[in-house]
């Protein structure tokens, strides 16, 4: 079931979301209403998860969806290509089914998204910040 922005406020379905936090080696299982952000609902139930901006602009709260479906209409920090590969930002994601997700390393997601543009040279020792 997919909710538009108008009917999110009336959504009553609650979903089971299992979050594997790779950075901490923990697993959280939470109940998330379909009209609430997954990150905020999880925190309200005691889960400690990575985040930064809470606006869908960075990749600190990035996860890989292993099972289930979610919606993330406000996730401007993820390219359509990464979304198609199963990546999501929990801070602006709504569960649309029961889910199993796994947190990702922010740098890893950043590299997947922007790596083709940066770091083309071979740096052997540090970054060449000054001309010596």
C-alpha positions as CSV (number, residue, x, y, z in Angstrom):
1,X,0.0,0.0,0.0
2,X,1.4,3.4,-0.9
3,X,0.3,6.6,0.8
4,X,0.2,10.0,-0.7
5,X,1.2,13.0,1.4
6,X,-2.4,13.8,1.9
7,X,-3.4,10.5,3.4
8,X,-0.3,9.8,5.4
9,X,-2.0,11.6,8.3
10,X,-4.8,9.0,8.3
11,X,-2.7,5.9,7.8
12,X,-3.3,3.5,10.7
13,X,-1.2,0.5,9.5
14,X,1.8,-0.4,11.7
15,X,4.7,-2.3,10.4
16,X,7.5,-4.4,12.0
17,X,10.9,-3.0,11.1
18,X,14.1,-4.9,11.9
19,X,17.2,-2.8,11.8
20,X,20.7,-4.3,11.8
21,X,23.0,-1.6,13.0
22,X,26.3,-2.7,11.5
23,X,28.3,0.0,13.2
24,X,27.3,-1.1,16.7
25,X,26.7,-4.8,16.1
26,X,23.1,-4.5,17.4
27,X,19.6,-5.4,16.0
28,X,16.5,-3.4,16.8
29,X,13.0,-4.6,16.1
30,X,10.4,-1.8,16.3
31,X,6.8,-1.1,15.3
32,X,6.5,1.8,13.0
33,X,3.2,3.4,11.9
34,X,2.9,4.0,8.1
35,X,2.5,7.7,8.7
36,X,5.7,8.2,10.8
37,X,9.4,8.4,9.8
38,X,11.2,5.2,10.6
39,X,14.2,6.9,12.3
40,X,12.1,9.0,14.7
41,X,9.7,6.1,15.5
42,X,12.7,3.8,16.2
43,X,14.4,6.3,18.5
44,X,11.1,6.8,20.4
45,X,11.3,3.0,21.1
46,X,14.9,3.1,22.4
47,X,16.9,2.4,19.2
48,X,20.2,4.2,18.9
49,X,20.9,4.7,15.1
50,X,23.2,6.9,13.1
51,X,21.9,10.2,11.8
52,X,23.0,13.7,11.1
53,X,20.7,16.2,9.3
54,X,17.3,14.5,9.7
55,X,16.2,16.2,6.5
56,X,17.1,13.6,3.9
57,X,20.1,15.6,2.6
58,X,23.1,13.6,3.9
59,X,23.8,9.9,4.0
60,X,24.5,9.4,7.7
61,X,21.2,7.4,8.3
62,X,21.5,5.4,5.0
63,X,20.4,1.8,5.1
64,X,20.1,-1.0,2.5
65,X,16.7,-2.5,2.3
66,X,17.0,-6.3,2.6
67,X,13.3,-7.2,2.7
68,X,10.1,-5.2,2.3
69,X,9.1,-1.8,0.9
70,X,9.4,1.8,2.0
71,X,8.7,5.2,0.6
72,X,11.2,8.1,0.8
73,X,9.8,11.0,-1.3
74,X,12.0,13.6,0.6
75,X,15.3,11.8,0.3
76,X,17.2,14.3,-1.8
77,X,20.5,13.0,-0.5
78,X,20.2,9.8,-2.5
79,X,20.4,9.5,-6.2
80,X,17.6,7.6,-8.1
81,X,20.3,5.0,-9.0
82,X,21.0,4.2,-5.4
83,X,17.4,4.2,-4.5
84,X,16.9,1.6,-7.3
85,X,19.7,-0.5,-5.7
86,X,17.8,-0.6,-2.4
87,X,19.4,2.2,-0.5
88,X,17.2,4.5,1.7
89,X,17.5,7.3,4.3
90,X,15.7,6.3,7.5
91,X,15.2,9.9,8.6
92,X,12.7,10.5,5.7
93,X,11.4,7.0,5.0
94,X,8.0,5.6,5.7
95,X,7.4,1.9,6.0
96,X,5.0,0.4,3.4
97,X,5.4,-3.2,4.6
98,X,7.3,-5.1,7.3
99,X,11.0,-4.4,6.7
100,X,14.5,-5.7,7.3
101,X,17.2,-3.1,6.8
102,X,20.9,-2.8,7.4
103,X,22.7,0.4,8.3
104,X,25.5,1.4,5.9
105,X,28.7,3.3,6.4
106,X,28.2,6.9,5.5
107,X,31.5,7.2,3.6
108,X,30.7,4.0,1.6
109,X,27.3,5.4,0.5
110,X,28.9,8.8,-0.3
111,X,31.6,7.0,-2.4
112,X,28.9,5.0,-4.3
113,X,27.1,8.1,-5.1
114,X,29.9,10.5,-5.8
115,X,33.1,8.4,-6.2
116,X,33.1,8.5,-9.9
117,X,33.6,12.3,-9.7
118,X,36.3,12.4,-7.0
119,X,39.6,10.7,-6.4
120,X,40.6,9.9,-10.0
121,X,44.3,10.4,-9.2
122,X,46.5,8.0,-7.3
123,X,47.5,9.6,-4.0
124,X,50.3,7.7,-2.3
125,X,50.8,9.8,0.8
126,X,48.1,12.2,2.1
127,X,46.3,14.7,0.0
128,X,48.3,17.1,-2.2
129,X,47.1,20.3,-0.4
130,X,50.2,22.4,-1.0
131,X,52.6,22.7,-3.9
132,X,56.0,21.8,-2.4
